[in-house]
Each structure stands twice: as structure tokens, then as C-alpha cells.
Amino acid sequence: MKVGDLVRIKLSDSDPQGRNSGLVLKFDSYEAVRVVPDSCEIGDVIPIVKVLWSKGPGWIDKNRVEVISGDW
């Protein structure tokens, strides 16, 4: 995955904000600040990606999106 790639929410995931596909704008990470059972611990570094969705730009956990193949 790189800047400019077309990505979508993984088919095995659902998005409560209704996002489905968009363009990758940049990458970053954040450090978890709360404990969520069976999810992350304080101090875990989570990779995130900024995507230009149809409703505007937004950040999402990188593991929740996948590149849409360009082999048309």
C-alpha cells in the first residue's frame, strides 16, 4: 500500500460511518491510550492511514483497509 492507491474497507469488516473506498493520502501511527478488551493495550502502536473518502478525508486503522487491484 502506498500514497495514491485506491483502497476499500475489507470485505470482512463493516464501517459504521458508511465509508467503502477512497484514495490513500498519507500514513502515520498512534499509541493506544486506553485498554480495549481483546483489542489493544496501553502503549501499542497502531498503524493508521489517511484516506480521501467520498465524504472527505479521514483516518482509519491500516489493518481495516485493502488495496483495490488495478488489474482491469
mmCIF file of the N, C-alpha and C atoms, coordinates in Angstrom:
data_MODEL
# 
_entry.id   MODEL 
# 
loop_
_atom_site.group_PDB 
_atom_site.id 
_atom_site.type_symbol 
_atom_site.label_atom_id 
_atom_site.label_alt_id 
_atom_site.label_comp_id 
_atom_site.label_asym_id 
_atom_site.label_entity_id 
_atom_site.label_seq_id 
_atom_site.pdbx_PDB_ins_code 
_atom_site.Cartn_x 
_atom_site.Cartn_y 
_atom_site.Cartn_z 
_atom_site.occupancy 
_atom_site.B_iso_or_equiv 
_atom_site.pdbx_formal_charge 
_atom_site.auth_seq_id 
_atom_site.auth_comp_id 
_atom_site.auth_asym_id 
_atom_site.auth_atom_id 
_atom_site.pdbx_PDB_model_num 
ATOM 1   N N  . MET A 1 1  ? 0.852   -1.176 0.000   1.00 0.00 ? 1  MET A N  1 
ATOM 2   C CA . MET A 1 1  ? 0.000   0.000  0.000   1.00 0.00 ? 1  MET A CA 1 
ATOM 3   C C  . MET A 1 1  ? 0.895   1.235  0.000   1.00 0.00 ? 1  MET A C  1 
ATOM 4   N N  . LYS A 1 2  ? 0.527   2.211  -0.853  1.00 0.00 ? 2  LYS A N  1 
ATOM 5   C CA . LYS A 1 2  ? 1.311   3.442  -0.947  1.00 0.00 ? 2  LYS A CA 1 
ATOM 6   C C  . LYS A 1 2  ? 0.378   4.632  -1.211  1.00 0.00 ? 2  LYS A C  1 
ATOM 7   N N  . VAL A 1 3  ? 0.918   5.827  -1.031  1.00 0.00 ? 3  VAL A N  1 
ATOM 8   C CA . VAL A 1 3  ? 0.137   7.037  -1.287  1.00 0.00 ? 3  VAL A CA 1 
ATOM 9   C C  . VAL A 1 3  ? -0.369  7.002  -2.735  1.00 0.00 ? 3  VAL A C  1 
ATOM 10  N N  . GLY A 1 4  ? -1.638  7.323  -2.923  1.00 0.00 ? 4  GLY A N  1 
ATOM 11  C CA . GLY A 1 4  ? -2.250  7.321  -4.246  1.00 0.00 ? 4  GLY A CA 1 
ATOM 12  C C  . GLY A 1 4  ? -3.011  6.057  -4.579  1.00 0.00 ? 4  GLY A C  1 
ATOM 13  N N  . ASP A 1 5  ? -2.797  4.985  -3.791  1.00 0.00 ? 5  ASP A N  1 
ATOM 14  C CA . ASP A 1 5  ? -3.524  3.733  -4.043  1.00 0.00 ? 5  ASP A CA 1 
ATOM 15  C C  . ASP A 1 5  ? -5.006  3.903  -3.743  1.00 0.00 ? 5  ASP A C  1 
ATOM 16  N N  . LEU A 1 6  ? -5.823  3.190  -4.503  1.00 0.00 ? 6  LEU A N  1 
ATOM 17  C CA . LEU A 1 6  ? -7.258  3.112  -4.251  1.00 0.00 ? 6  LEU A CA 1 
ATOM 18  C C  . LEU A 1 6  ? -7.466  1.965  -3.269  1.00 0.00 ? 6  LEU A C  1 
ATOM 19  N N  . VAL A 1 7  ? -8.122  2.251  -2.145  1.00 0.00 ? 7  VAL A N  1 
ATOM 20  C CA . VAL A 1 7  ? -8.341  1.239  -1.117  1.00 0.00 ? 7  VAL A CA 1 
ATOM 21  C C  . VAL A 1 7  ? -9.832  1.143  -0.793  1.00 0.00 ? 7  VAL A C  1 
ATOM 22  N N  . ARG A 1 8  ? -10.188 0.049  -0.136  1.00 0.00 ? 8  ARG A N  1 
ATOM 23  C CA . ARG A 1 8  ? -11.561 -0.130 0.319   1.00 0.00 ? 8  ARG A CA 1 
ATOM 24  C C  . ARG A 1 8  ? -11.532 -0.757 1.711   1.00 0.00 ? 8  ARG A C  1 
ATOM 25  N N  . ILE A 1 9  ? -12.642 -0.617 2.410   1.00 0.00 ? 9  ILE A N  1 
ATOM 26  C CA . ILE A 1 9  ? -12.808 -1.317 3.676   1.00 0.00 ? 9  ILE A CA 1 
ATOM 27  C C  . ILE A 1 9  ? -12.803 -2.809 3.350   1.00 0.00 ? 9  ILE A C  1 
ATOM 28  N N  . LYS A 1 10 ? -12.068 -3.594 4.128   1.00 0.00 ? 10 LYS A N  1 
ATOM 29  C CA . LYS A 1 10 ? -12.018 -5.033 3.874   1.00 0.00 ? 10 LYS A CA 1 
ATOM 30  C C  . LYS A 1 10 ? -13.420 -5.625 3.891   1.00 0.00 ? 10 LYS A C  1 
ATOM 31  N N  . LEU A 1 11 ? -13.636 -6.602 3.041   1.00 0.00 ? 11 LEU A N  1 
ATOM 32  C CA . LEU A 1 11 ? -14.948 -7.242 2.927   1.00 0.00 ? 11 LEU A CA 1 
ATOM 33  C C  . LEU A 1 11 ? -15.365 -7.912 4.237   1.00 0.00 ? 11 LEU A C  1 
ATOM 34  N N  . SER A 1 12 ? -14.379 -8.315 5.052   1.00 0.00 ? 12 SER A N  1 
ATOM 35  C CA . SER A 1 12 ? -14.675 -8.967 6.329   1.00 0.00 ? 12 SER A CA 1 
ATOM 36  C C  . SER A 1 12 ? -14.992 -7.952 7.430   1.00 0.00 ? 12 SER A C  1 
ATOM 37  N N  . ASP A 1 13 ? -14.955 -6.662 7.105   1.00 0.00 ? 13 ASP A N  1 
ATOM 38  C CA . ASP A 1 13 ? -15.174 -5.584 8.073   1.00 0.00 ? 13 ASP A CA 1 
ATOM 39  C C  . ASP A 1 13 ? -16.454 -4.828 7.695   1.00 0.00 ? 13 ASP A C  1 
ATOM 40  N N  . SER A 1 14 ? -16.949 -4.061 8.611   1.00 0.00 ? 14 SER A N  1 
ATOM 41  C CA . SER A 1 14 ? -18.053 -3.152 8.302   1.00 0.00 ? 14 SER A CA 1 
ATOM 42  C C  . SER A 1 14 ? -17.683 -1.799 8.880   1.00 0.00 ? 14 SER A C  1 
ATOM 43  N N  . ASP A 1 15 ? -18.178 -0.740 8.283   1.00 0.00 ? 15 ASP A N  1 
ATOM 44  C CA . ASP A 1 15 ? -17.803 0.588  8.723   1.00 0.00 ? 15 ASP A CA 1 
ATOM 45  C C  . ASP A 1 15 ? -19.046 1.355  9.144   1.00 0.00 ? 15 ASP A C  1 
ATOM 46  N N  . PRO A 1 16 ? -19.129 1.734  10.421  1.00 0.00 ? 16 PRO A N  1 
ATOM 47  C CA . PRO A 1 16 ? -20.323 2.439  10.896  1.00 0.00 ? 16 PRO A CA 1 
ATOM 48  C C  . PRO A 1 16 ? -20.499 3.826  10.273  1.00 0.00 ? 16 PRO A C  1 
ATOM 49  N N  . GLN A 1 17 ? -19.435 4.370  9.666   1.00 0.00 ? 17 GLN A N  1 
ATOM 50  C CA . GLN A 1 17 ? -19.521 5.689  9.043   1.00 0.00 ? 17 GLN A CA 1 
ATOM 51  C C  . GLN A 1 17 ? -19.921 5.603  7.577   1.00 0.00 ? 17 GLN A C  1 
ATOM 52  N N  . GLY A 1 18 ? -20.104 4.392  7.058   1.00 0.00 ? 18 GLY A N  1 
ATOM 53  C CA . GLY A 1 18 ? -20.560 4.212  5.689   1.00 0.00 ? 18 GLY A CA 1 
ATOM 54  C C  . GLY A 1 18 ? -19.483 4.414  4.628   1.00 0.00 ? 18 GLY A C  1 
ATOM 55  N N  . ARG A 1 19 ? -18.228 4.436  5.043   1.00 0.00 ? 19 ARG A N  1 
ATOM 56  C CA . ARG A 1 19 ? -17.142 4.581  4.062   1.00 0.00 ? 19 ARG A CA 1 
ATOM 57  C C  . ARG A 1 19 ? -16.938 3.242  3.375   1.00 0.00 ? 19 ARG A C  1 
ATOM 58  N N  . ASN A 1 20 ? -16.561 3.262  2.086   1.00 0.00 ? 20 ASN A N  1 
ATOM 59  C CA . ASN A 1 20 ? -16.271 1.993  1.419   1.00 0.00 ? 20 ASN A CA 1 
ATOM 60  C C  . ASN A 1 20 ? -14.983 2.028  0.614   1.00 0.00 ? 20 ASN A C  1 
ATOM 61  N N  . SER A 1 21 ? -14.701 3.081  -0.148  1.00 0.00 ? 21 SER A N  1 
ATOM 62  C CA . SER A 1 21 ? -13.447 3.140  -0.895  1.00 0.00 ? 21 SER A CA 1 
ATOM 63  C C  . SER A 1 21 ? -12.961 4.581  -0.980  1.00 0.00 ? 21 SER A C  1 
ATOM 64  N N  . GLY A 1 22 ? -11.640 4.724  -1.201  1.00 0.00 ? 22 GLY A N  1 
ATOM 65  C CA . GLY A 1 22 ? -11.049 6.052  -1.300  1.00 0.00 ? 22 GLY A CA 1 
ATOM 66  C C  . GLY A 1 22 ? -9.579  5.980  -1.664  1.00 0.00 ? 22 GLY A C  1 
ATOM 67  N N  . LEU A 1 23 ? -8.936  7.139  -1.726  1.00 0.00 ? 23 LEU A N  1 
ATOM 68  C CA . LEU A 1 23 ? -7.519  7.236  -2.099  1.00 0.00 ? 23 LEU A CA 1 
ATOM 69  C C  . LEU A 1 23 ? -6.648  7.477  -0.875  1.00 0.00 ? 23 LEU A C  1 
ATOM 70  N N  . VAL A 1 24 ? -5.521  6.762  -0.796  1.00 0.00 ? 24 VAL A N  1 
ATOM 71  C CA . VAL A 1 24 ? -4.577  6.930  0.308   1.00 0.00 ? 24 VAL A CA 1 
ATOM 72  C C  . VAL A 1 24 ? -3.875  8.281  0.178   1.00 0.00 ? 24 VAL A C  1 
ATOM 73  N N  . LEU A 1 25 ? -3.892  9.057  1.269   1.00 0.00 ? 25 LEU A N  1 
ATOM 74  C CA . LEU A 1 25 ? -3.236  10.367 1.291   1.00 0.00 ? 25 LEU A CA 1 
ATOM 75  C C  . LEU A 1 25 ? -1.909  10.334 2.048   1.00 0.00 ? 25 LEU A C  1 
ATOM 76  N N  . LYS A 1 26 ? -1.868  9.655  3.199   1.00 0.00 ? 26 LYS A N  1 
ATOM 77  C CA . LYS A 1 26 ? -0.631  9.579  3.983   1.00 0.00 ? 26 LYS A CA 1 
ATOM 78  C C  . LYS A 1 26 ? -0.741  8.497  5.043   1.00 0.00 ? 26 LYS A C  1 
ATOM 79  N N  . PHE A 1 27 ? 0.395   8.204  5.672   1.00 0.00 ? 27 PHE A N  1 
ATOM 80  C CA . PHE A 1 27 ? 0.476   7.180  6.710   1.00 0.00 ? 27 PHE A CA 1 
ATOM 81  C C  . PHE A 1 27 ? 0.982   7.798  8.002   1.00 0.00 ? 27 PHE A C  1 
ATOM 82  N N  . ASP A 1 28 ? 0.614   7.179  9.111   1.00 0.00 ? 28 ASP A N  1 
ATOM 83  C CA . ASP A 1 28 ? 1.083   7.612  10.418  1.00 0.00 ? 28 ASP A CA 1 
ATOM 84  C C  . ASP A 1 28 ? 0.841   6.460  11.387  1.00 0.00 ? 28 ASP A C  1 
ATOM 85  N N  . SER A 1 29 ? 1.018   6.721  12.656  1.00 0.00 ? 29 SER A N  1 
ATOM 86  C CA . SER A 1 29 ? 0.709   5.733  13.684  1.00 0.00 ? 29 SER A CA 1 
ATOM 87  C C  . SER A 1 29 ? 0.312   6.482  14.942  1.00 0.00 ? 29 SER A C  1 
ATOM 88  N N  . TYR A 1 30 ? -0.351  5.787  15.827  1.00 0.00 ? 30 TYR A N  1 
ATOM 89  C CA . TYR A 1 30 ? -0.682  6.391  17.112  1.00 0.00 ? 30 TYR A CA 1 
ATOM 90  C C  . TYR A 1 30 ? -0.479  5.362  18.203  1.00 0.00 ? 30 TYR A C  1 
ATOM 91  N N  . GLU A 1 31 ? -0.260  5.868  19.398  1.00 0.00 ? 31 GLU A N  1 
ATOM 92  C CA . GLU A 1 31 ? -0.052  4.998  20.544  1.00 0.00 ? 31 GLU A CA 1 
ATOM 93  C C  . GLU A 1 31 ? -1.365  4.877  21.303  1.00 0.00 ? 31 GLU A C  1 
ATOM 94  N N  . ALA A 1 32 ? -1.790  3.645  21.530  1.00 0.00 ? 32 ALA A N  1 
ATOM 95  C CA . ALA A 1 32 ? -3.046  3.405  22.233  1.00 0.00 ? 32 ALA A CA 1 
ATOM 96  C C  . ALA A 1 32 ? -2.984  4.022  23.628  1.00 0.00 ? 32 ALA A C  1 
ATOM 97  N N  . VAL A 1 33 ? -4.055  4.683  24.021  1.00 0.00 ? 33 VAL A N  1 
ATOM 98  C CA . VAL A 1 33 ? -4.084  5.338  25.332  1.00 0.00 ? 33 VAL A CA 1 
ATOM 99  C C  . VAL A 1 33 ? -5.141  4.731  26.256  1.00 0.00 ? 33 VAL A C  1 
ATOM 100 N N  . ARG A 1 34 ? -5.842  3.724  25.783  1.00 0.00 ? 34 ARG A N  1 
ATOM 101 C CA . ARG A 1 34 ? -6.809  3.036  26.640  1.00 0.00 ? 34 ARG A CA 1 
ATOM 102 C C  . ARG A 1 34 ? -6.780  1.551  26.320  1.00 0.00 ? 34 ARG A C  1 
ATOM 103 N N  . VAL A 1 35 ? -7.247  0.777  27.224  1.00 0.00 ? 35 VAL A N  1 
ATOM 104 C CA . VAL A 1 35 ? -7.280  -0.671 27.028  1.00 0.00 ? 35 VAL A CA 1 
ATOM 105 C C  . VAL A 1 35 ? -8.678  -1.070 26.572  1.00 0.00 ? 35 VAL A C  1 
ATOM 106 N N  . VAL A 1 36 ? -8.738  -1.780 25.461  1.00 0.00 ? 36 VAL A N  1 
ATOM 107 C CA . VAL A 1 36 ? -9.993  -2.325 24.951  1.00 0.00 ? 36 VAL A CA 1 
ATOM 108 C C  . VAL A 1 36 ? -9.847  -3.847 25.008  1.00 0.00 ? 36 VAL A C  1 
ATOM 109 N N  . PRO A 1 37 ? -10.733 -4.526 25.713  1.00 0.00 ? 37 PRO A N  1 
ATOM 110 C CA . PRO A 1 37 ? -10.611 -5.987 25.826  1.00 0.00 ? 37 PRO A CA 1 
ATOM 111 C C  . PRO A 1 37 ? -10.417 -6.661 24.464  1.00 0.00 ? 37 PRO A C  1 
ATOM 112 N N  . ASP A 1 38 ? -9.439  -7.542 24.390  1.00 0.00 ? 38 ASP A N  1 
ATOM 113 C CA . ASP A 1 38 ? -9.144  -8.313 23.179  1.00 0.00 ? 38 ASP A CA 1 
ATOM 114 C C  . ASP A 1 38 ? -8.781  -7.440 21.979  1.00 0.00 ? 38 ASP A C  1 
ATOM 115 N N  . SER A 1 39 ? -8.351  -6.204 22.200  1.00 0.00 ? 39 SER A N  1 
ATOM 116 C CA . SER A 1 39 ? -8.038  -5.335 21.076  1.00 0.00 ? 39 SER A CA 1 
ATOM 117 C C  . SER A 1 39 ? -6.631  -4.767 21.172  1.00 0.00 ? 39 SER A C  1 
ATOM 118 N N  . CYS A 1 40 ? -6.370  -3.894 22.137  1.00 0.00 ? 40 CYS A N  1 
ATOM 119 C CA . CYS A 1 40 ? -5.043  -3.307 22.257  1.00 0.00 ? 40 CYS A CA 1 
ATOM 120 C C  . CYS A 1 40 ? -4.751  -2.968 23.707  1.00 0.00 ? 40 CYS A C  1 
ATOM 121 N N  . GLU A 1 41 ? -3.483  -2.812 23.990  1.00 0.00 ? 41 GLU A N  1 
ATOM 122 C CA . GLU A 1 41 ? -3.014  -2.452 25.317  1.00 0.00 ? 41 GLU A CA 1 
ATOM 123 C C  . GLU A 1 41 ? -2.458  -1.043 25.282  1.00 0.00 ? 41 GLU A C  1 
ATOM 124 N N  . ILE A 1 42 ? -2.404  -0.400 26.421  1.00 0.00 ? 42 ILE A N  1 
ATOM 125 C CA . ILE A 1 42 ? -1.783  0.921  26.505  1.00 0.00 ? 42 ILE A CA 1 
ATOM 126 C C  . ILE A 1 42 ? -0.345  0.801  26.012  1.00 0.00 ? 42 ILE A C  1 
ATOM 127 N N  . GLY A 1 43 ? 0.038   1.682  25.109  1.00 0.00 ? 43 GLY A N  1 
ATOM 128 C CA . GLY A 1 43 ? 1.392   1.673  24.572  1.00 0.00 ? 43 GLY A CA 1 
ATOM 129 C C  . GLY A 1 43 ? 1.528   0.971  23.239  1.00 0.00 ? 43 GLY A C  1 
ATOM 130 N N  . ASP A 1 44 ? 0.513   0.198  22.822  1.00 0.00 ? 44 ASP A N  1 
ATOM 131 C CA . ASP A 1 44 ? 0.569   -0.430 21.499  1.00 0.00 ? 44 ASP A CA 1 
ATOM 132 C C  . ASP A 1 44 ? 0.597   0.657  20.426  1.00 0.00 ? 44 ASP A C  1 
ATOM 133 N N  . VAL A 1 45 ? 1.431   0.486  19.417  1.00 0.00 ? 45 VAL A N  1 
ATOM 134 C CA . VAL A 1 45 ? 1.495   1.432  18.302  1.00 0.00 ? 45 VAL A CA 1 
ATOM 135 C C  . VAL A 1 45 ? 0.641   0.881  17.170  1.00 0.00 ? 45 VAL A C  1 
ATOM 136 N N  . ILE A 1 46 ? -0.352  1.665  16.757  1.00 0.00 ? 46 ILE A N  1 
ATOM 137 C CA . ILE A 1 46 ? -1.314  1.242  15.740  1.00 0.00 ? 46 ILE A CA 1 
ATOM 138 C C  . ILE A 1 46 ? -1.024  1.994  14.437  1.00 0.00 ? 46 ILE A C  1 
ATOM 139 N N  . PRO A 1 47 ? -0.744  1.276  13.324  1.00 0.00 ? 47 PRO A N  1 
ATOM 140 C CA . PRO A 1 47 ? -0.546  1.962  12.048  1.00 0.00 ? 47 PRO A CA 1 
ATOM 141 C C  . PRO A 1 47 ? -1.890  2.471  11.522  1.00 0.00 ? 47 PRO A C  1 
ATOM 142 N N  . ILE A 1 48 ? -1.909  3.727  11.077  1.00 0.00 ? 48 ILE A N  1 
ATOM 143 C CA . ILE A 1 48 ? -3.131  4.320  10.534  1.00 0.00 ? 48 ILE A CA 1 
ATOM 144 C C  . ILE A 1 48 ? -2.852  4.925  9.162   1.00 0.00 ? 48 ILE A C  1 
ATOM 145 N N  . VAL A 1 49 ? -3.898  5.103  8.400   1.00 0.00 ? 49 VAL A N  1 
ATOM 146 C CA . VAL A 1 49 ? -3.774  5.663  7.053   1.00 0.00 ? 49 VAL A CA 1 
ATOM 147 C C  . VAL A 1 49 ? -4.855  6.731  6.878   1.00 0.00 ? 49 VAL A C  1 
ATOM 148 N N  . LYS A 1 50 ? -4.465  7.852  6.273   1.00 0.00 ? 50 LYS A N  1 
ATOM 149 C CA . LYS A 1 50 ? -5.425  8.903  5.963   1.00 0.00 ? 50 LYS A CA 1 
ATOM 150 C C  . LYS A 1 50 ? -5.923  8.658  4.550   1.00 0.00 ? 50 LYS A C  1 
ATOM 151 N N  . VAL A 1 51 ? -7.240  8.558  4.414   1.00 0.00 ? 51 VAL A N  1 
ATOM 152 C CA . VAL A 1 51 ? -7.874  8.218  3.136   1.00 0.00 ? 51 VAL A CA 1 
ATOM 153 C C  . VAL A 1 51 ? -8.826  9.338  2.744   1.00 0.00 ? 51 VAL A C  1 
ATOM 154 N N  . LEU A 1 52 ? -8.835  9.679  1.468   1.00 0.00 ? 52 LEU A N  1 
ATOM 155 C CA . LEU A 1 52 ? -9.815  10.616 0.948   1.00 0.00 ? 52 LEU A CA 1 
ATOM 156 C C  . LEU A 1 52 ? -11.041 9.809  0.543   1.00 0.00 ? 52 LEU A C  1 
ATOM 157 N N  . TRP A 1 53 ? -12.035 9.795  1.431   1.00 0.00 ? 53 TRP A N  1 
ATOM 158 C CA . TRP A 1 53 ? -13.291 9.085  1.189   1.00 0.00 ? 53 TRP A CA 1 
ATOM 159 C C  . TRP A 1 53 ? -14.232 10.002 0.406   1.00 0.00 ? 53 TRP A C  1 
ATOM 160 N N  . SER A 1 54 ? -15.342 9.489  -0.036  1.00 0.00 ? 54 SER A N  1 
ATOM 161 C CA . SER A 1 54 ? -16.322 10.307 -0.763  1.00 0.00 ? 54 SER A CA 1 
ATOM 162 C C  . SER A 1 54 ? -16.894 11.422 0.123   1.00 0.00 ? 54 SER A C  1 
ATOM 163 N N  . LYS A 1 55 ? -16.889 11.225 1.426   1.00 0.00 ? 55 LYS A N  1 
ATOM 164 C CA . LYS A 1 55 ? -17.411 12.220 2.370   1.00 0.00 ? 55 LYS A CA 1 
ATOM 165 C C  . LYS A 1 55 ? -16.317 13.130 2.925   1.00 0.00 ? 55 LYS A C  1 
ATOM 166 N N  . GLY A 1 56 ? -15.090 13.005 2.407   1.00 0.00 ? 56 GLY A N  1 
ATOM 167 C CA . GLY A 1 56 ? -13.978 13.816 2.884   1.00 0.00 ? 56 GLY A CA 1 
ATOM 168 C C  . GLY A 1 56 ? -12.881 12.959 3.493   1.00 0.00 ? 56 GLY A C  1 
ATOM 169 N N  . PRO A 1 57 ? -11.740 13.572 3.835   1.00 0.00 ? 57 PRO A N  1 
ATOM 170 C CA . PRO A 1 57 ? -10.615 12.811 4.369   1.00 0.00 ? 57 PRO A CA 1 
ATOM 171 C C  . PRO A 1 57 ? -10.867 12.329 5.794   1.00 0.00 ? 57 PRO A C  1 
ATOM 172 N N  . GLY A 1 58 ? -10.261 11.184 6.123   1.00 0.00 ? 58 GLY A N  1 
ATOM 173 C CA . GLY A 1 58 ? -10.369 10.652 7.473   1.00 0.00 ? 58 GLY A CA 1 
ATOM 174 C C  . GLY A 1 58 ? -9.326  9.590  7.730   1.00 0.00 ? 58 GLY A C  1 
ATOM 175 N N  . TRP A 1 59 ? -9.015  9.388  9.002   1.00 0.00 ? 59 TRP A N  1 
ATOM 176 C CA . TRP A 1 59 ? -8.031  8.381  9.421   1.00 0.00 ? 59 TRP A CA 1 
ATOM 177 C C  . TRP A 1 59 ? -8.725  7.071  9.738   1.00 0.00 ? 59 TRP A C  1 
ATOM 178 N N  . ILE A 1 60 ? -8.019  5.955  9.459   1.00 0.00 ? 60 ILE A N  1 
ATOM 179 C CA . ILE A 1 60 ? -8.545  4.626  9.754   1.00 0.00 ? 60 ILE A CA 1 
ATOM 180 C C  . ILE A 1 60 ? -7.371  3.695  10.035  1.00 0.00 ? 60 ILE A C  1 
ATOM 181 N N  . ASP A 1 61 ? -7.605  2.704  10.874  1.00 0.00 ? 61 ASP A N  1 
ATOM 182 C CA . ASP A 1 61 ? -6.612  1.672  11.158  1.00 0.00 ? 61 ASP A CA 1 
ATOM 183 C C  . ASP A 1 61 ? -6.207  1.024  9.829   1.00 0.00 ? 61 ASP A C  1 
ATOM 184 N N  . LYS A 1 62 ? -4.927  0.980  9.561   1.00 0.00 ? 62 LYS A N  1 
ATOM 185 C CA . LYS A 1 62 ? -4.432  0.438  8.287   1.00 0.00 ? 62 LYS A CA 1 
ATOM 186 C C  . LYS A 1 62 ? -4.871  -1.012 8.071   1.00 0.00 ? 62 LYS A C  1 
ATOM 187 N N  . ASN A 1 63 ? -5.049  -1.751 9.148   1.00 0.00 ? 63 ASN A N  1 
ATOM 188 C CA . ASN A 1 63 ? -5.440  -3.153 9.030   1.00 0.00 ? 63 ASN A CA 1 
ATOM 189 C C  . ASN A 1 63 ? -6.890  -3.344 8.607   1.00 0.00 ? 63 ASN A C  1 
ATOM 190 N N  . ARG A 1 64 ? -7.670  -2.257 8.561   1.00 0.00 ? 64 ARG A N  1 
ATOM 191 C CA . ARG A 1 64 ? -9.081  -2.354 8.164   1.00 0.00 ? 64 ARG A CA 1 
ATOM 192 C C  . ARG A 1 64 ? -9.310  -2.099 6.679   1.00 0.00 ? 64 ARG A C  1 
ATOM 193 N N  . VAL A 1 65 ? -8.256  -1.715 5.945   1.00 0.00 ? 65 VAL A N  1 
ATOM 194 C CA . VAL A 1 65 ? -8.408  -1.431 4.516   1.00 0.00 ? 65 VAL A CA 1 
ATOM 195 C C  . VAL A 1 65 ? -7.485  -2.308 3.683   1.00 0.00 ? 65 VAL A C  1 
ATOM 196 N N  . GLU A 1 66 ? -7.841  -2.452 2.407   1.00 0.00 ? 66 GLU A N  1 
ATOM 197 C CA . GLU A 1 66 ? -7.015  -3.217 1.471   1.00 0.00 ? 66 GLU A CA 1 
ATOM 198 C C  . GLU A 1 66 ? -6.988  -2.490 0.134   1.00 0.00 ? 66 GLU A C  1 
ATOM 199 N N  . VAL A 1 67 ? -5.895  -2.687 -0.597  1.00 0.00 ? 67 VAL A N  1 
ATOM 200 C CA . VAL A 1 67 ? -5.733  -2.071 -1.904  1.00 0.00 ? 67 VAL A CA 1 
ATOM 201 C C  . VAL A 1 67 ? -6.663  -2.764 -2.889  1.00 0.00 ? 67 VAL A C  1 
ATOM 202 N N  . ILE A 1 68 ? -7.324  -1.949 -3.707  1.00 0.00 ? 68 ILE A N  1 
ATOM 203 C CA . ILE A 1 68 ? -8.136  -2.492 -4.799  1.00 0.00 ? 68 ILE A CA 1 
ATOM 204 C C  . ILE A 1 68 ? -7.202  -2.688 -5.979  1.00 0.00 ? 68 ILE A C  1 
ATOM 205 N N  . SER A 1 69 ? -7.153  -3.891 -6.489  1.00 0.00 ? 69 SER A N  1 
ATOM 206 C CA . SER A 1 69 ? -6.234  -4.224 -7.583  1.00 0.00 ? 69 SER A CA 1 
ATOM 207 C C  . SER A 1 69 ? -6.499  -3.365 -8.809  1.00 0.00 ? 69 SER A C  1 
ATOM 208 N N  . GLY A 1 70 ? -5.432  -2.947 -9.450  1.00 0.00 ? 70 GLY A N  1 
ATOM 209 C CA . GLY A 1 70 ? -5.548  -2.138 -10.664 1.00 0.00 ? 70 GLY A CA 1 
ATOM 210 C C  . GLY A 1 70 ? -5.491  -2.974 -11.933 1.00 0.00 ? 70 GLY A C  1 
ATOM 211 N N  . ASP A 1 71 ? -5.575  -4.308 -11.800 1.00 0.00 ? 71 ASP A N  1 
ATOM 212 C CA . ASP A 1 71 ? -5.509  -5.196 -12.970 1.00 0.00 ? 71 ASP A CA 1 
ATOM 213 C C  . ASP A 1 71 ? -6.901  -5.313 -13.597 1.00 0.00 ? 71 ASP A C  1 
ATOM 214 N N  . TRP A 1 72 ? -7.272  -4.355 -14.433 1.00 0.00 ? 72 TRP A N  1 
ATOM 215 C CA . TRP A 1 72 ? -8.607  -4.326 -15.004 1.00 0.00 ? 72 TRP A CA 1 
ATOM 216 C C  . TRP A 1 72 ? -8.605  -5.110 -16.260 1.00 0.00 ? 72 TRP A C  1 
# 
